[in-house]
Amino acid sequence: GTRMSEAASVVRLDPLAATTRLLVALDFDGTLSPLQDEPMAARMLPEAQHALDALEALPDTWVALVSGRTLSDLRIIAEHRDDGRALLAGSHGAEFWIPGVGTVEPDEDAAEVALRDRLRDDIEAAVAGLPGVRIEPKTFGFALHTRLAEPLTAHSAQDIVDALVVSSAPHWRRRVGHNIVEYAFRQEGKDAAVAVLRERVGATAVLFAGDDVTDEDALRSLGADDLGVRVGETGTPTAAAVVVPDIRAMAALLARLAAERAARRE
């Protein structure tokens, strides 16, 4: 799409505001919530929460959170309740939470789960002595966090983990994000997650927003009637049509979309 990095206030939201059935699908960390040193401390900015509440209150309008986090962790940080109206896609779309249905998990592969546990133990032992390096257990693998590590330490941790995964689980999917490398035995990406959610609600248009490399899969998958938004000026290329500078600007764009859609519905 055309690269527009002007202020979000000039982005034309009329097509989304007017569409019959709208899905607003959003990454969580760095898109709605500031990145945290302690990952479970992440919470949505109040203005982002207000904008999502306003969208959810509209007819024929759905909000979904699409995250690399495991579903159980996503529910905690998103403060998502059993009667919540938002749809959730965790582990990049390998697990879902659907209102009125609950958790939708793929079938467990016993051999992969056993490999995951063995490999995670080996890797935790291998990086135990490296300061600022943390292994996060995930449903379908694990993640290496190096946000608090010195650059050299982060590099050596990545080399150690890469080598162990390549020797034991070469078929696993490897993804890189901000100070994180993730390894998983499921191949799903956020593009597939958005496709599942789009079909689930019968959306005629989708807004998708994210701030990281893993979000580009979903941004690239959007169609002519959709809108892709990248949060943060990273200097790296993006498939998003619109770039907003930060989470507050993202919240403002969502609030404006809610207001314009509400006005059309009156």
Backbone as CSV, one residue per row, in Angstrom:
resi,resn,N_x,N_y,N_z,CA_x,CA_y,CA_z,C_x,C_y,C_z
1,GLY,0.838,-1.207,0.000,0.000,0.000,0.000,0.859,1.237,0.000
2,THR,0.221,2.382,-0.078,0.972,3.635,-0.064,1.454,3.895,1.346
3,ARG,2.653,4.387,1.450,3.275,4.602,2.754,2.895,6.005,3.215
4,MET,2.038,6.098,4.247,1.629,7.415,4.748,2.102,7.533,6.184
5,SER,3.098,8.368,6.434,3.516,8.497,7.825,3.079,9.830,8.413
6,GLU,2.093,10.469,7.781,1.594,11.694,8.400,0.774,11.347,9.636
7,ALA,0.376,12.386,10.373,-0.348,12.178,11.626,-1.591,11.328,11.387
8,ALA,-1.897,10.497,12.375,-3.050,9.589,12.267,-4.348,10.368,12.051
9,SER,-4.363,11.630,12.494,-5.593,12.427,12.402,-6.030,12.678,10.961
10,VAL,-5.105,12.526,9.989,-5.510,12.758,8.599,-5.821,11.465,7.843
11,VAL,-5.615,10.321,8.505,-5.936,9.055,7.857,-7.445,8.973,7.652
12,ARG,-7.865,8.636,6.426,-9.308,8.564,6.152,-9.867,7.245,6.656
13,LEU,-10.735,7.352,7.641,-11.313,6.155,8.241,-12.721,5.872,7.721
14,ASP,-13.212,6.708,6.774,-14.590,6.539,6.283,-14.886,5.116,5.805
15,PRO,-14.004,4.490,5.002,-14.356,3.149,4.510,-14.569,2.152,5.660
16,LEU,-13.721,2.215,6.683,-13.878,1.313,7.824,-15.111,1.686,8.642
17,ALA,-15.328,2.991,8.807,-16.479,3.451,9.590,-17.784,3.009,8.930
18,ALA,-17.778,2.927,7.591,-19.004,2.633,6.833,-19.205,1.147,6.545
19,THR,-18.155,0.336,6.730,-18.260,-1.074,6.322,-19.347,-1.805,7.123
20,THR,-19.937,-2.838,6.526,-21.067,-3.526,7.160,-20.666,-4.201,8.471
21,ARG,-19.594,-5.002,8.414,-19.146,-5.740,9.603,-17.644,-5.520,9.772
22,LEU,-17.268,-4.864,10.857,-15.878,-4.437,11.052,-15.176,-5.280,12.115
23,LEU,-13.980,-5.764,11.766,-13.107,-6.423,12.741,-11.901,-5.530,12.998
24,VAL,-11.672,-5.189,14.259,-10.489,-4.423,14.660,-9.573,-5.398,15.401
25,ALA,-8.509,-5.836,14.733,-7.599,-6.851,15.278,-6.277,-6.184,15.629
26,LEU,-5.830,-6.374,16.866,-4.697,-5.598,17.362,-3.698,-6.465,18.108
27,ASP,-2.428,-6.236,17.822,-1.360,-6.774,18.646,-1.488,-6.112,20.031
28,PHE,-0.880,-6.686,21.058,-1.013,-6.129,22.412,0.229,-5.349,22.849
29,ASP,1.352,-6.080,23.004,2.571,-5.444,23.510,3.149,-4.461,22.506
30,GLY,3.314,-3.210,22.923,3.887,-2.191,22.038,2.865,-1.538,21.124
31,THR,1.636,-2.079,21.122,0.556,-1.527,20.284,-0.522,-0.904,21.152
32,LEU,-0.909,-1.623,22.216,-1.900,-1.115,23.176,-1.283,-0.898,24.548
33,SER,-0.173,-1.601,24.809,0.488,-1.552,26.115,1.974,-1.258,25.930
34,PRO,2.532,-0.373,26.775,3.982,-0.131,26.690,4.760,-1.417,26.986
35,LEU,5.915,-1.588,26.314,6.773,-2.756,26.564,7.324,-2.652,27.991
36,GLN,7.348,-3.783,28.698,7.776,-3.804,30.104,8.975,-4.723,30.296
37,ASP,9.821,-4.388,31.284,10.935,-5.284,31.626,10.392,-6.586,32.198
38,GLU,9.302,-6.489,32.962,8.642,-7.683,33.501,7.400,-7.932,32.639
39,PRO,7.454,-8.918,31.731,6.394,-9.071,30.724,4.976,-9.167,31.291
40,MET,4.803,-9.802,32.463,3.450,-9.957,33.001,2.919,-8.668,33.643
41,ALA,3.775,-7.627,33.715,3.319,-6.340,34.258,2.620,-5.495,33.183
42,ALA,2.640,-5.955,31.930,2.049,-5.173,30.832,0.551,-4.992,31.047
43,ARG,0.069,-3.766,30.842,-1.364,-3.482,30.867,-1.665,-2.445,29.794
44,MET,-2.880,-2.503,29.260,-3.303,-1.556,28.232,-3.288,-0.133,28.787
45,LEU,-2.893,0.848,27.969,-3.050,2.244,28.384,-4.547,2.524,28.540
46,PRO,-4.926,3.323,29.552,-6.358,3.602,29.768,-7.056,4.133,28.518
47,GLU,-6.371,4.990,27.746,-7.043,5.545,26.562,-7.253,4.486,25.475
48,ALA,-6.366,3.481,25.435,-6.554,2.370,24.503,-7.755,1.526,24.939
49,GLN,-7.842,1.270,26.248,-8.969,0.508,26.780,-10.303,1.213,26.499
50,HIS,-10.328,2.537,26.681,-11.561,3.313,26.416,-11.973,3.191,24.947
51,ALA,-10.990,3.268,24.056,-11.285,3.184,22.620,-11.837,1.800,22.266
52,LEU,-11.263,0.742,22.846,-11.749,-0.617,22.583,-13.167,-0.801,23.137
53,ASP,-13.418,-0.249,24.323,-14.770,-0.322,24.904,-15.779,0.351,23.975
54,ALA,-15.397,1.510,23.428,-16.291,2.257,22.531,-16.570,1.463,21.253
55,LEU,-15.542,0.798,20.716,-15.724,-0.022,19.508,-16.610,-1.234,19.801
56,GLU,-16.352,-1.896,20.932,-17.119,-3.102,21.285,-18.594,-2.800,21.514
57,ALA,-18.896,-1.563,21.887,-20.284,-1.177,22.165,-21.091,-0.976,20.881
58,LEU,-20.399,-0.914,19.735,-21.086,-0.646,18.465,-21.626,-1.929,17.851
59,PRO,-22.765,-1.836,17.131,-23.273,-3.038,16.445,-22.337,-3.456,15.301
60,ASP,-22.312,-4.743,15.011,-21.547,-5.285,13.868,-20.081,-4.862,13.898
61,THR,-19.525,-4.814,15.118,-18.141,-4.369,15.303,-17.482,-5.292,16.324
62,TRP,-16.356,-5.876,15.947,-15.662,-6.819,16.829,-14.234,-6.364,17.077
63,VAL,-13.767,-6.574,18.303,-12.381,-6.299,18.661,-11.695,-7.632,18.947
64,ALA,-10.487,-7.805,18.421,-9.706,-9.013,18.687,-8.282,-8.624,19.073
65,LEU,-7.715,-9.335,20.025,-6.303,-9.169,20.370,-5.538,-10.347,19.787
66,VAL,-4.480,-10.040,19.028,-3.723,-11.065,18.310,-2.274,-10.960,18.777
67,SER,-1.840,-11.947,19.577,-0.561,-11.811,20.270,0.296,-13.055,20.141
68,GLY,1.597,-12.876,20.280,2.508,-14.007,20.356,2.483,-14.652,21.733
69,ARG,1.892,-13.969,22.694,1.801,-14.504,24.060,0.914,-15.738,24.087
70,THR,1.160,-16.627,25.048,0.245,-17.745,25.213,-1.104,-17.185,25.640
71,LEU,-2.163,-17.911,25.327,-3.519,-17.437,25.596,-3.731,-17.128,27.074
72,SER,-3.235,-18.003,27.948,-3.451,-17.789,29.390,-2.779,-16.494,29.858
73,ASP,-1.563,-16.208,29.368,-0.880,-14.960,29.738,-1.580,-13.748,29.124
74,LEU,-2.035,-13.880,27.883,-2.727,-12.774,27.211,-3.990,-12.392,27.988
75,ARG,-4.720,-13.404,28.479,-5.943,-13.120,29.237,-5.623,-12.323,30.512
76,ILE,-4.492,-12.632,31.144,-4.110,-11.918,32.381,-3.754,-10.462,32.068
77,ILE,-2.862,-10.246,31.108,-2.407,-8.876,30.841,-3.501,-8.020,30.202
78,ALA,-4.402,-8.657,29.446,-5.507,-7.910,28.829,-6.690,-7.762,29.795
79,GLU,-6.531,-8.325,31.006,-7.596,-8.284,32.023,-8.920,-8.760,31.424
80,HIS,-8.824,-9.910,30.747,-9.938,-10.448,29.965,-10.752,-11.414,30.816
81,ARG,-12.029,-11.167,30.934,-12.902,-11.996,31.769,-13.679,-12.998,30.918
82,ASP,-14.280,-13.978,31.595,-15.038,-15.020,30.881,-16.236,-14.450,30.126
83,ASP,-16.750,-13.299,30.582,-17.879,-12.678,29.869,-17.392,-11.569,28.925
84,GLY,-16.072,-11.552,28.674,-15.493,-10.520,27.802,-16.011,-10.633,26.377
85,ARG,-16.071,-9.507,25.677,-16.580,-9.501,24.299,-15.473,-9.600,23.261
86,ALA,-14.232,-9.370,23.685,-13.127,-9.420,22.718,-12.818,-10.863,22.341
87,LEU,-12.437,-11.062,21.071,-11.891,-12.349,20.644,-10.388,-12.302,20.884
88,LEU,-9.794,-13.433,21.218,-8.354,-13.472,21.454,-7.703,-14.527,20.574
89,ALA,-6.519,-14.190,20.044,-5.678,-15.172,19.368,-4.328,-15.146,20.076
90,GLY,-3.977,-16.252,20.709,-2.699,-16.356,21.408,-1.712,-17.194,20.608
91,SER,-0.439,-17.167,21.039,0.620,-17.948,20.364,0.598,-17.742,18.854
92,HIS,0.452,-16.480,18.427,0.423,-16.101,17.005,-0.725,-16.764,16.248
93,GLY,-1.789,-17.144,16.957,-2.940,-17.730,16.263,-2.988,-19.242,16.305
94,ALA,-2.210,-19.860,17.209,-2.313,-21.306,17.381,-3.389,-21.662,18.408
95,GLU,-3.830,-20.678,19.202,-4.918,-20.910,20.163,-5.814,-19.676,20.184
96,PHE,-7.107,-19.912,20.382,-8.090,-18.825,20.332,-9.000,-18.824,21.556
97,TRP,-9.560,-17.667,21.855,-10.653,-17.564,22.824,-11.786,-16.846,22.107
98,ILE,-12.950,-17.495,22.071,-14.096,-16.974,21.327,-15.245,-16.735,22.301
99,PRO,-15.863,-15.533,22.296,-16.989,-15.271,23.204,-18.095,-16.307,23.011
100,GLY,-18.616,-16.804,24.105,-19.697,-17.784,24.043,-19.219,-19.203,23.784
101,VAL,-17.944,-19.361,23.442,-17.380,-20.684,23.163,-16.292,-21.000,24.186
102,GLY,-15.424,-20.006,24.422,-14.287,-20.202,25.318,-13.036,-20.537,24.540
103,THR,-12.156,-21.302,25.173,-10.848,-21.599,24.595,-10.958,-22.635,23.483
104,VAL,-10.302,-22.337,22.360,-10.223,-23.291,21.246,-8.744,-23.615,21.046
105,GLU,-8.347,-24.819,21.468,-6.940,-25.227,21.418,-6.739,-26.254,20.314
106,PRO,-5.596,-26.244,19.662,-5.309,-27.323,18.711,-5.040,-28.617,19.476
107,ASP,-5.070,-29.726,18.796,-4.763,-31.015,19.429,-3.301,-31.032,19.846
108,GLU,-3.056,-31.514,21.046,-1.682,-31.637,21.542,-0.957,-32.752,20.792
109,ASP,0.278,-32.475,20.394,1.120,-33.499,19.787,2.091,-33.963,20.873
110,ALA,1.855,-35.186,21.387,2.605,-35.682,22.554,4.119,-35.646,22.326
111,ALA,4.545,-36.038,21.129,5.988,-36.077,20.836,6.580,-34.664,20.859
112,GLU,5.852,-33.705,20.293,6.349,-32.321,20.270,6.385,-31.730,21.685
113,VAL,5.377,-32.063,22.497,5.336,-31.556,23.874,6.514,-32.103,24.675
114,ALA,6.814,-33.381,24.476,7.959,-33.994,25.175,9.267,-33.340,24.732
115,LEU,9.398,-33.101,23.426,10.584,-32.429,22.885,10.689,-31.004,23.444
116,ARG,9.556,-30.298,23.495,9.511,-28.931,24.040,10.068,-28.912,25.466
117,ASP,9.580,-29.830,26.303,9.989,-29.842,27.716,11.473,-30.169,27.874
118,ARG,11.947,-31.149,27.093,13.356,-31.557,27.176,14.267,-30.417,26.714
119,LEU,13.887,-29.828,25.575,14.694,-28.762,24.983,14.714,-27.528,25.877
120,ARG,13.558,-27.208,26.464,13.471,-26.037,27.341,14.400,-26.214,28.551
121,ASP,14.417,-27.429,29.121,15.308,-27.707,30.261,16.768,-27.534,29.866
122,ASP,17.135,-28.104,28.710,18.523,-28.004,28.227,18.926,-26.546,28.033
123,ILE,18.006,-25.770,27.453,18.323,-24.380,27.125,18.393,-23.515,28.377
124,GLU,17.488,-23.753,29.316,17.542,-23.005,30.583,18.873,-23.251,31.277
125,ALA,19.331,-24.501,31.263,20.623,-24.840,31.883,21.778,-24.162,31.140
126,ALA,21.684,-24.126,29.809,22.772,-23.581,28.992,22.949,-22.068,29.150
127,VAL,21.850,-21.355,29.433,21.961,-19.885,29.538,21.853,-19.403,30.989
128,ALA,21.837,-20.355,31.926,21.627,-20.012,33.346,22.620,-18.978,33.873
129,GLY,23.864,-19.039,33.384,24.885,-18.137,33.913,24.935,-16.770,33.250
130,LEU,24.064,-16.520,32.266,24.160,-15.265,31.510,23.237,-14.199,32.113
131,PRO,23.822,-13.091,32.607,23.005,-12.068,33.263,22.041,-11.366,32.295
132,GLY,20.809,-11.178,32.750,19.821,-10.445,31.954,19.134,-11.275,30.895
133,VAL,19.454,-12.572,30.841,18.859,-13.464,29.834,17.778,-14.307,30.506
134,ARG,16.621,-14.413,29.861,15.518,-15.151,30.465,14.846,-16.040,29.421
135,ILE,14.465,-17.243,29.828,13.703,-18.149,28.954,12.250,-18.132,29.423
136,GLU,11.341,-17.795,28.521,9.913,-17.774,28.849,9.251,-19.032,28.292
137,PRO,8.657,-19.868,29.161,7.944,-21.049,28.660,6.735,-20.625,27.845
138,LYS,6.472,-21.327,26.743,5.287,-21.039,25.933,4.573,-22.352,25.619
139,THR,3.314,-22.225,25.256,2.518,-23.429,24.991,3.166,-24.310,23.924
140,PHE,3.730,-23.676,22.889,4.249,-24.435,21.753,5.754,-24.320,21.623
141,GLY,6.441,-23.950,22.713,7.881,-23.817,22.658,8.378,-22.924,23.774
142,PHE,9.185,-21.954,23.418,9.690,-21.013,24.422,10.248,-19.790,23.712
143,ALA,10.530,-18.755,24.515,11.110,-17.529,23.969,12.356,-17.166,24.757
144,LEU,13.319,-16.616,24.038,14.547,-16.107,24.658,14.414,-14.589,24.761
145,HIS,14.426,-14.075,26.005,14.333,-12.617,26.230,15.710,-12.063,26.571
146,THR,16.135,-11.008,25.854,17.452,-10.424,26.120,17.379,-8.923,26.374
147,ARG,16.173,-8.414,26.678,15.976,-6.975,26.891,16.897,-6.403,27.982
148,LEU,17.160,-7.203,29.019,17.953,-6.715,30.155,19.431,-7.130,30.084
149,ALA,19.815,-7.752,28.961,21.203,-8.238,28.825,22.064,-7.250,28.038
150,GLU,23.373,-7.266,28.312,24.330,-6.500,27.500,24.324,-7.076,26.082
151,PRO,24.598,-6.235,25.042,24.549,-6.724,23.652,25.391,-7.980,23.407
152,LEU,26.612,-8.031,23.958,27.460,-9.210,23.734,26.871,-10.463,24.352
153,THR,26.332,-10.293,25.555,25.689,-11.414,26.261,24.475,-11.894,25.475
154,ALA,23.695,-10.935,24.977,22.496,-11.271,24.191,22.890,-12.086,22.956
155,HIS,23.959,-11.654,22.284,24.430,-12.372,21.085,24.840,-13.799,21.410
156,SER,25.611,-13.963,22.504,26.081,-15.315,22.799,24.914,-16.197,23.229
157,ALA,23.937,-15.630,23.948,22.748,-16.400,24.331,22.013,-16.876,23.078
158,GLN,21.872,-15.976,22.113,21.167,-16.317,20.873,21.893,-17.428,20.122
159,ASP,23.214,-17.345,20.069,24.006,-18.381,19.391,23.828,-19.742,20.075
160,ILE,23.885,-19.746,21.409,23.743,-20.988,22.181,22.374,-21.618,21.915
161,VAL,21.319,-20.797,22.014,19.956,-21.306,21.856,19.714,-21.766,20.421
162,ASP,20.152,-20.950,19.451,20.008,-21.346,18.038,20.643,-22.711,17.766
163,ALA,21.845,-22.903,18.294,22.569,-24.154,18.054,21.817,-25.348,18.641
164,LEU,21.295,-25.184,19.852,20.555,-26.273,20.498,19.265,-26.599,19.755
165,VAL,18.558,-25.548,19.305,17.301,-25.780,18.581,17.584,-26.430,17.228
166,VAL,18.593,-25.952,16.528,18.925,-26.510,15.212,19.286,-27.989,15.324
167,SER,20.002,-28.367,16.394,20.404,-29.772,16.518,19.248,-30.670,16.966
168,SER,18.332,-30.155,17.793,17.254,-30.998,18.337,15.916,-30.840,17.622
169,ALA,15.640,-29.622,17.134,14.311,-29.344,16.575,14.414,-28.434,15.353
170,PRO,15.112,-28.913,14.296,15.338,-28.048,13.127,14.047,-27.633,12.413
171,HIS,12.954,-28.366,12.643,11.678,-28.071,11.971,10.873,-26.986,12.683
172,TRP,11.327,-26.539,13.853,10.582,-25.519,14.596,10.648,-24.170,13.881
173,ARG,9.631,-23.364,14.091,9.613,-22.022,13.505,10.334,-21.052,14.438
174,ARG,11.199,-20.227,13.855,11.964,-19.238,14.620,11.475,-17.851,14.223
175,ARG,11.157,-17.032,15.224,10.700,-15.660,14.955,11.518,-14.690,15.790
176,VAL,11.831,-13.551,15.213,12.604,-12.533,15.924,11.735,-11.307,16.154
177,GLY,11.810,-10.741,17.366,11.098,-9.497,17.673,12.016,-8.559,18.434
178,HIS,11.434,-7.565,19.107,12.229,-6.628,19.909,12.838,-7.361,21.105
179,ASN,14.159,-7.590,21.084,14.866,-8.250,22.192,14.288,-9.614,22.556
180,ILE,13.740,-10.292,21.556,13.155,-11.607,21.811,13.346,-12.495,20.584
181,VAL,13.685,-13.745,20.818,13.664,-14.746,19.747,12.764,-15.859,20.242
182,GLU,11.834,-16.277,19.378,10.845,-17.248,19.787,10.957,-18.504,18.943
183,TYR,10.812,-19.645,19.581,10.929,-20.933,18.902,9.652,-21.721,19.171
184,ALA,9.033,-22.267,18.130,7.755,-22.955,18.319,7.598,-24.117,17.354
185,PHE,6.904,-25.168,17.826,6.641,-26.315,16.948,5.355,-26.134,16.157
186,ARG,4.657,-25.006,16.365,3.505,-24.682,15.526,3.938,-23.636,14.510
187,GLN,3.393,-23.726,13.303,3.826,-22.841,12.219,2.929,-21.616,12.029
188,GLU,1.835,-21.535,12.806,0.880,-20.435,12.589,1.553,-19.079,12.662
189,GLY,1.024,-18.154,11.876,1.463,-16.767,11.948,0.250,-15.890,12.163
190,LYS,0.489,-14.599,12.410,-0.629,-13.689,12.659,-1.504,-13.489,11.415
191,ASP,-0.935,-13.764,10.222,-1.740,-13.701,8.998,-2.859,-14.737,9.062
192,ALA,-2.516,-15.959,9.488,-3.525,-17.019,9.620,-4.529,-16.672,10.715
193,ALA,-4.042,-16.087,11.807,-4.931,-15.713,12.920,-5.985,-14.712,12.453
194,VAL,-5.551,-13.692,11.700,-6.493,-12.678,11.211,-7.500,-13.305,10.243
195,ALA,-7.041,-14.239,9.411,-7.945,-14.907,8.465,-9.026,-15.701,9.205
196,VAL,-8.638,-16.409,10.263,-9.596,-17.182,11.065,-10.617,-16.248,11.718
197,LEU,-10.135,-15.149,12.295,-11.020,-14.207,12.988,-11.955,-13.508,12.003
198,ARG,-11.416,-13.154,10.844,-12.220,-12.488,9.811,-13.404,-13.387,9.419
199,GLU,-13.101,-14.663,9.210,-14.138,-15.611,8.812,-15.130,-15.828,9.960
200,ARG,-14.615,-15.921,11.187,-15.434,-16.182,12.370,-16.534,-15.113,12.542
201,VAL,-16.184,-13.837,12.318,-17.180,-12.762,12.518,-17.811,-12.294,11.205
202,GLY,-17.345,-12.857,10.073,-17.891,-12.457,8.776,-17.583,-11.010,8.441
203,ALA,-16.366,-10.571,8.789,-15.996,-9.162,8.595,-15.937,-8.783,7.116
204,THR,-16.448,-7.582,6.802,-16.342,-7.039,5.448,-15.108,-6.150,5.314
205,ALA,-14.515,-5.776,6.451,-13.242,-5.039,6.444,-12.545,-5.274,7.778
206,VAL,-11.208,-5.190,7.737,-10.397,-5.419,8.929,-9.420,-4.264,9.112
207,LEU,-9.311,-3.773,10.337,-8.177,-2.934,10.708,-7.243,-3.823,11.512
208,PHE,-5.970,-3.886,11.103,-4.983,-4.612,11.899,-3.847,-3.666,12.242
209,ALA,-3.405,-3.694,13.498,-2.289,-2.846,13.917,-1.299,-3.642,14.742
210,GLY,-0.003,-3.351,14.537,1.052,-3.989,15.316,2.324,-3.168,15.262
211,ASP,3.306,-3.561,16.080,4.532,-2.748,16.188,5.798,-3.529,15.882
212,ASP,5.669,-4.817,15.524,6.877,-5.648,15.479,6.946,-6.478,14.205
213,VAL,8.071,-7.163,14.043,8.334,-7.958,12.837,7.248,-9.018,12.630
214,THR,6.812,-9.667,13.725,5.812,-10.736,13.614,4.467,-10.198,13.131
215,ASP,4.236,-8.885,13.283,2.978,-8.283,12.830,2.964,-8.062,11.318
216,GLU,4.146,-8.064,10.704,4.210,-7.821,9.256,3.522,-8.928,8.452
217,ASP,3.535,-10.176,8.981,2.807,-11.276,8.309,1.346,-10.885,8.112
218,ALA,0.738,-10.366,9.184,-0.681,-9.988,9.129,-0.874,-8.744,8.269
219,LEU,0.022,-7.767,8.394,-0.099,-6.529,7.605,-0.035,-6.832,6.107
220,ARG,0.863,-7.760,5.728,0.996,-8.125,4.306,-0.234,-8.850,3.775
221,SER,-0.977,-9.504,4.673,-2.112,-10.339,4.250,-3.403,-9.539,4.049
222,LEU,-3.389,-8.245,4.372,-4.629,-7.459,4.307,-5.030,-7.152,2.861
223,GLY,-6.338,-6.982,2.649,-6.871,-6.705,1.315,-7.142,-5.229,1.090
224,ALA,-7.695,-4.922,-0.072,-7.917,-3.534,-0.496,-8.877,-2.784,0.421
225,ASP,-9.842,-3.493,1.032,-10.820,-2.815,1.884,-10.358,-2.704,3.331
226,ASP,-9.188,-3.266,3.637,-8.692,-3.283,5.010,-7.743,-2.107,5.247
227,LEU,-7.348,-1.924,6.498,-6.355,-0.898,6.823,-5.311,-1.490,7.758
228,GLY,-4.036,-1.362,7.382,-2.930,-1.824,8.221,-2.230,-0.637,8.856
229,VAL,-1.957,-0.737,10.147,-1.309,0.348,10.889,-0.074,-0.195,11.603
230,ARG,1.042,0.496,11.440,2.268,0.146,12.162,2.459,1.174,13.275
231,VAL,2.699,0.694,14.487,2.889,1.580,15.635,4.383,1.754,15.879
232,GLY,4.857,3.000,15.801,6.271,3.284,16.040,7.044,3.460,14.757
233,GLU,7.851,4.502,14.700,8.719,4.755,13.542,10.014,3.988,13.763
234,THR,10.130,2.809,13.151,11.316,1.981,13.412,12.391,2.159,12.356
235,GLY,12.016,2.745,11.224,12.994,2.857,10.144,13.043,1.588,9.294
236,THR,12.441,0.489,9.767,12.402,-0.730,8.957,11.183,-0.681,8.051
237,PRO,11.248,-1.308,6.882,10.113,-1.265,5.961,8.882,-1.931,6.578
238,THR,7.711,-1.458,6.207,6.476,-2.039,6.711,5.461,-2.161,5.585
239,ALA,4.597,-3.178,5.701,3.510,-3.349,4.735,2.294,-2.510,5.124
240,ALA,2.370,-1.801,6.259,1.233,-0.996,6.728,1.020,0.221,5.840
241,ALA,-0.249,0.598,5.654,-0.575,1.805,4.878,-0.343,3.055,5.714
242,VAL,-0.415,2.906,7.023,-0.334,4.044,7.938,0.678,3.729,9.035
243,VAL,1.486,4.728,9.394,2.400,4.590,10.525,2.036,5.643,11.560
244,VAL,1.802,5.216,12.797,1.549,6.175,13.883,2.743,6.147,14.829
245,PRO,3.045,7.282,15.483,4.296,7.350,16.245,4.334,6.498,17.507
246,ASP,3.193,6.304,18.178,3.238,5.620,19.472,1.862,5.071,19.859
247,ILE,1.801,4.462,21.037,0.576,3.817,21.516,-0.547,4.848,21.705
248,ARG,-0.193,6.029,22.217,-1.229,7.059,22.419,-1.874,7.454,21.090
249,ALA,-1.051,7.587,20.050,-1.572,7.938,18.724,-2.448,6.810,18.181
250,MET,-2.068,5.557,18.472,-2.871,4.407,18.067,-4.228,4.455,18.760
251,ALA,-4.225,4.744,20.061,-5.473,4.835,20.830,-6.363,5.943,20.275
252,ALA,-5.740,7.063,19.888,-6.501,8.197,19.338,-7.147,7.808,18.009
253,LEU,-6.416,7.046,17.173,-6.969,6.597,15.891,-8.172,5.671,16.128
254,LEU,-8.042,4.765,17.104,-9.142,3.839,17.416,-10.354,4.585,17.968
255,ALA,-10.101,5.602,18.806,-11.200,6.395,19.374,-11.931,7.146,18.261
256,ARG,-11.151,7.655,17.283,-11.763,8.387,16.173,-12.587,7.440,15.294
257,LEU,-12.062,6.231,15.090,-12.804,5.241,14.308,-14.133,4.910,15.006
258,ALA,-14.093,4.733,16.325,-15.302,4.431,17.081,-16.320,5.569,16.938
259,ALA,-15.832,6.815,17.047,-16.729,7.982,16.968,-17.346,8.097,15.567
260,GLU,-16.521,7.900,14.530,-17.041,8.027,13.152,-18.018,6.899,12.833
261,ARG,-17.736,5.696,13.340,-18.634,4.560,13.073,-19.941,4.749,13.838
262,ALA,-19.854,5.266,15.058,-21.060,5.525,15.857,-21.944,6.567,15.171
263,ALA,-21.316,7.623,14.634,-22.062,8.697,13.962,-22.820,8.156,12.749
264,ARG,-22.196,7.240,12.023,-22.847,6.655,10.831,-23.984,5.710,11.209
265,ARG,-23.932,5.180,12.421,-24.924,4.205,12.846,-26.173,4.865,13.443
266,GLU,-26.091,6.194,13.666,-27.226,6.878,14.325,-28.413,7.011,13.382
